């Protein structure tokens, strides 16, 4: 039994595949930010335990900096990464919900 798929169903399947690709890209980007967030958290921890002079790298130059300034900069970066991660999670959730609805509609059409 061959099944003829109408044009709308084909478009929905293509859209579903695109959504899956978008979800995958968002997950990869979120994971990259989570890795950077972990590095920042570790740096904040190390600054708290460090004794003596602290430095920060600007381009190719290492510059002396106070622990307070370094910690403040890292806390700001940490906050930015946390916001970006939440944004990616929200986007993933939205796309997943739409994809589930579209998938249900496609399956319904294919069962006809």
Secondary structure, 3 states (H helix, E strand, C coil): CCCCCCHHHHHHHHHHHHHHHHHHHHHHHHHHHHHHHHHHHHHHHHHHHCCCCEEEEECCEEEEECHHHHHHHHHHHHHHHHHHHHHHHHHHHHHHHHHHHHHHHHHHHHHC
